[in-house]
């Protein structure tokens, strides 16, 4: 019984020591009156500062749902893509990107590939790279990516 009675006075003495414990509701500061620098602290992956808030999780979920809905609407509009047939690859035919935007026009069809024109630049594309959907002929890439490829192919010209 004696051991327990010594612990309680020791705790009371620790709490009563001057300045060791900040008053409840106050913001801890250094002796100079500034806030402590925690920028170099050892915060791990499970610290609250590194975890997404519930609001962030909800926002991300809404954004992902919107993107999924937009992609589904686009797939429904464009329909299922299939490989293009040889008869569909003809000079003057328009070529679209994977979103249905026009990116080029077929200039010539040769045994070693299909020459397409994107403005003043031309590039030869393998015939098996073309697909076809409700929007017509397509290349499975974005317009921006296609234009980068065309620019790179014509850089040495």
C-alpha positions in Angstrom: 0.0 0.0 0.0 2.9 2.3 0.7 4.1 2.2 -3.0 0.8 3.7 -4.3 0.9 6.6 -1.8 4.3 7.7 -3.0 3.3 7.8 -6.7 0.4 10.3 -6.2 2.6 13.0 -4.3 5.3 12.5 -7.0 2.8 13.3 -9.8 1.5 16.3 -7.9 5.0 17.6 -7.5 5.7 17.1 -11.2 2.6 19.1 -12.2 3.4 21.9 -9.7 6.9 22.5 -11.0 7.1 26.0 -12.6 6.7 26.4 -16.4 7.1 22.8 -17.4 3.5 22.4 -18.5 1.8 24.9 -20.7 -1.6 26.2 -19.5 -4.5 24.4 -21.1 -5.7 26.2 -24.3 -2.5 28.1 -24.8 -0.2 27.8 -27.9 3.2 26.5 -27.1 6.0 28.9 -27.9 9.8 29.0 -27.6 11.4 31.4 -25.1 11.7 34.0 -27.8 8.0 34.0 -28.2 7.9 32.5 -31.7 6.2 29.3 -32.8 8.3 26.1 -32.9 9.8 25.2 -36.3 8.4 21.8 -37.3 9.5 22.0 -40.9 12.3 19.6 -40.2 10.3 17.3 -37.9 10.3 13.5 -38.3 6.7 13.2 -39.5 5.8 9.8 -40.8 3.3 8.5 -43.3 0.6 8.2 -40.7 0.8 11.7 -39.3 -2.4 13.7 -39.6 -0.6 16.4 -41.7 0.1 13.8 -44.5 -3.3 12.2 -44.6 -6.0 13.5 -47.0 -8.9 15.1 -45.3 -12.4 13.6 -45.7 -13.3 16.7 -47.9 -10.3 15.9 -50.2 -11.4 12.3 -50.5 -15.0 13.4 -51.4 -13.7 15.9 -53.9 -11.5 13.3 -55.6 -14.3 10.9 -55.7 -16.6 13.4 -57.4 -13.9 14.4 -59.9 -13.2 10.7 -60.7 -16.9 10.0 -61.1 -17.2 13.0 -63.5 -14.3 11.8 -65.6 -15.7 8.3 -65.7 -19.1 9.6 -66.8 -17.5 11.8 -69.5 -15.4 8.9 -70.8 -18.4 6.6 -70.9 -20.4 9.2 -72.8 -17.6 9.6 -75.3 -17.3 5.8 -75.7 -21.1 5.6 -76.3 -20.9 8.4 -78.9 -17.9 7.0 -80.7 -18.9 3.4 -80.5 -16.6 0.4 -80.4 -13.4 0.8 -82.3 -12.3 -2.0 -84.7 -9.2 -2.3 -87.0 -9.7 -0.3 -90.2 -10.2 -2.3 -93.4 -8.0 -1.7 -96.5 -10.9 -0.3 -98.4 -11.5 2.4 -95.8 -7.9 3.7 -96.2 -8.1 6.0 -99.2 -6.7 9.4 -100.2 -8.8 12.3 -98.9 -10.3 10.4 -95.9 -10.2 12.3 -92.6 -8.4 10.7 -89.6 -9.5 11.4 -86.0 -7.8 11.1 -82.7 -9.2 8.9 -79.9 -11.7 11.6 -78.8 -13.2 12.0 -82.3 -11.3 15.2 -83.2 -10.0 15.5 -86.8 -6.2 15.4 -86.8 -5.1 14.6 -90.3 -6.1 13.7 -93.9 -4.9 10.7 -95.8 -2.7 11.8 -98.8 -1.6 8.5 -100.2 -1.9 4.8 -99.5 1.3 2.7 -100.3 2.2 -0.9 -99.6 4.6 0.3 -96.8 2.2 2.6 -95.1 -0.3 5.4 -95.3 0.9 9.0 -95.7 -1.2 11.5 -93.7 -1.0 15.3 -93.7 -1.5 17.4 -90.6 -1.5 20.9 -92.1 1.7 21.4 -94.0 3.6 18.5 -92.4 3.3 14.9 -93.6 4.1 11.6 -91.9 3.8 7.9 -92.9 1.8 5.7 -90.6 1.6 1.9 -90.7 -1.7 0.8 -92.1 -2.4 -1.5 -89.1 -2.3 1.5 -86.8 -5.6 2.8 -88.1 -8.9 1.9 -86.5 -12.5 2.8 -87.3 -15.5 3.7 -85.1 -18.7 5.8 -85.5 -16.6 8.9 -86.1 -14.7 7.3 -88.9 -11.0 6.5 -89.2 -8.9 7.0 -86.1 -5.5 6.7 -84.6 -5.5 5.7 -80.9 -3.8 8.8 -79.5 -4.6 12.3 -78.6 -4.3 15.2 -81.1 -1.4 16.7 -79.0 0.6 13.4 -79.1 0.0 13.1 -82.8 1.2 16.6 -83.5 4.3 16.0 -81.4 5.1 12.9 -83.5 4.5 14.8 -86.8 6.7 17.6 -85.6 9.5 15.3 -84.5 9.3 13.3 -87.8 9.6 16.6 -89.8 12.2 18.2 -87.7 15.1 16.9 -89.8 13.4 18.1 -93.1 
